[in-house]
């Protein structure tokens, strides 16, 4: 007979086993529909809304800092044009990247990687998209190590094959996903081919593929997973689409509206 104090632990364990196949809900640049993208406000709001992970974009500054901003130029988020790699951290931090949202988010600044990592709660994850080249990798590893986050909380993603290859060579303990998009011609041909995808994943030692939904089919997801790789998708704000990709067996769904997608999938699961 089980002692009563053991029951809470067993109930938690059983819940993890029952929902082990649930895809992670990854907040794209944070809860970026509600708050300025790639800011601490957006990341903290994502946690409040039940995200399993956050995703952010990272560049290297002129003076050797890793900062969280999507484009190589700040024009889109700040209304003022600075090239990140040619600018100092001080120059970039002087920009207001909450200007488009106004109200409570005015005065938001571009955060550093260290600041973003500091928002990540226990048992949650961060998807670090490296936008610049592989020269950023050694510094990234130092910052991550200093953060105190566990290895399984870190996922590195990039469109650049050499970035994924370098991460897996220098820090194989971190999961690394190659980013790619599919294109479908008028004749129905999808590129890149699944053979090309699988060859690339093997060559760069990636743990899996993360793709947009354009041109994506269930057969592609199945083919990648059958070869032992993970499959992740972005960026999905439609709950019905999210449910479809969940049924296809993807490991994570990246979205701008984590609360909305979380609520729909939980409601669907409980029907």
SVG drawing of the C-alpha trace seen along z (x, -y; Angstrom):
<svg xmlns="http://www.w3.org/2000/svg" viewBox="-15 -57 50 59">
<polyline fill="none" stroke="black" stroke-width="0.4" points="0.0,0.0 1.3,-3.5 2.0,-6.1 0.0,-9.2 3.1,-11.5 4.1,-9.5 0.9,-10.3 1.6,-13.9 4.9,-12.7 3.3,-9.8 0.5,-11.9 3.0,-14.4 5.0,-11.5 1.9,-10.0 0.9,-13.3 4.3,-13.7 4.0,-10.2 0.5,-10.7 1.3,-14.0 4.9,-13.1 4.0,-13.4 2.6,-16.9 4.5,-19.4 6.3,-22.2 4.8,-25.6 7.6,-28.0 7.0,-31.7 8.3,-33.3 10.5,-36.3 8.4,-36.1 4.7,-36.8 5.4,-39.1 1.8,-39.8 1.2,-41.5 4.7,-43.0 7.7,-44.3 9.5,-41.3 12.7,-40.1 12.4,-42.2 12.4,-41.1 8.8,-42.2 7.8,-39.8 9.8,-36.9 8.4,-37.4 4.8,-37.7 5.4,-34.4 6.2,-32.6 3.1,-34.1 1.0,-32.8 2.2,-29.2 4.9,-28.9 7.2,-25.9 10.1,-27.8 11.0,-31.1 12.7,-31.8 15.0,-34.8 17.3,-36.0 20.9,-36.9 23.7,-39.0 27.2,-40.0 27.9,-43.7 31.1,-45.5 32.4,-45.4 31.8,-41.7 28.4,-41.4 25.6,-39.1 22.3,-41.0 18.7,-39.9 17.4,-41.5 16.0,-39.9 17.4,-42.0 21.0,-42.9 19.7,-46.5 17.6,-48.1 15.3,-50.2 12.3,-47.8 12.2,-47.7 13.4,-51.1 12.7,-53.4 16.4,-54.3 18.9,-52.6 22.0,-51.0 23.9,-48.0 24.2,-45.7 27.7,-44.4 29.0,-47.9 27.5,-49.3 28.4,-49.1 26.2,-47.7 25.9,-51.3 24.6,-52.6 22.1,-49.8 20.8,-50.1 20.1,-53.8 17.4,-52.8 13.7,-52.5 12.5,-49.2 9.1,-49.6 8.2,-52.7 5.8,-50.9 3.8,-49.5 3.7,-52.8 2.1,-52.8 3.7,-50.5 6.3,-49.2 7.8,-52.5 11.5,-52.7 12.1,-49.0 15.7,-48.2 17.5,-45.5 18.5,-42.9 21.7,-40.9 21.8,-37.1 22.7,-36.9 19.6,-38.9 17.3,-36.7 18.7,-33.6 18.1,-35.0 14.3,-35.0 14.2,-31.2 12.5,-29.3 13.5,-25.9 12.4,-23.1 11.6,-25.6 13.7,-26.0 15.2,-28.7 15.6,-28.4 18.6,-30.6 18.6,-31.5 22.0,-32.6 21.6,-35.1 25.2,-36.1 28.0,-33.7 29.7,-30.9 32.3,-33.2 29.6,-33.9 29.6,-30.3 32.5,-30.4 31.2,-33.4 27.7,-32.0 28.9,-28.9 30.6,-31.0 27.5,-33.0 25.3,-30.0 27.6,-28.2 27.7,-31.2 23.9,-31.4 23.6,-28.3 20.9,-26.8 21.0,-23.1 22.1,-21.6 18.7,-20.3 17.2,-23.8 19.3,-25.0 18.3,-24.6 20.4,-26.3 18.8,-27.0 20.2,-28.5 19.7,-28.6 23.5,-28.5 24.8,-25.0 28.3,-26.0 26.8,-27.4 25.0,-24.1 28.1,-22.1 30.3,-24.3 27.9,-24.1 27.8,-20.3 31.6,-20.2 32.2,-22.6 29.2,-21.9 27.5,-18.6 25.5,-18.7 23.2,-21.3 20.5,-20.4 20.9,-22.0 18.3,-22.3 18.8,-23.3 16.3,-25.8 15.0,-25.4 11.9,-26.3 10.3,-24.2 9.2,-25.6 6.6,-24.0 6.7,-24.6 3.6,-24.9 4.2,-21.2 4.0,-20.2 7.7,-19.5 9.0,-20.3 12.5,-21.7 14.8,-20.9 14.2,-17.2 13.9,-15.0 17.1,-13.3 19.0,-16.7 17.4,-17.4 18.5,-14.1 22.0,-14.3 22.5,-17.8 21.2,-16.9 23.7,-14.0 26.6,-16.0 26.3,-18.9 25.4,-16.5 22.1,-18.3 19.6,-16.9 16.7,-17.7 15.0,-20.1 12.8,-23.1 10.9,-24.4 8.1,-26.8 4.9,-25.2 5.1,-26.2 5.2,-23.2 5.3,-20.9 3.6,-17.5 3.0,-14.8 5.2,-12.5 8.1,-14.9 7.7,-15.0 7.4,-11.2 10.5,-10.7 12.7,-13.0 11.5,-11.4 11.9,-7.8 15.6,-8.6 15.9,-9.5 15.7,-13.3 13.4,-15.7 10.9,-17.8 9.8,-21.3 7.6,-23.9 7.2,-27.7 5.4,-30.2 1.8,-29.0 -0.8,-31.3 -3.9,-29.4 -5.1,-26.9 -6.5,-24.5 -3.2,-24.3 -1.4,-23.8 -3.6,-20.8 -2.8,-19.3 0.9,-19.6 0.5,-18.1 -1.2,-15.1 1.7,-14.8 4.0,-14.4 6.1,-17.5 8.2,-18.1 7.5,-21.9 5.2,-24.5 6.6,-28.1 3.9,-30.8 3.5,-34.5 0.5,-33.8 1.6,-31.1 -1.4,-31.6 -3.9,-31.1 -2.3,-28.0 -1.7,-26.5 -5.4,-27.0 -6.6,-25.4 -4.4,-22.3 -5.3,-21.7 -9.0,-22.1 -8.7,-19.7 -6.8,-17.2 -9.4,-17.2 -12.4,-16.6"/>
</svg>
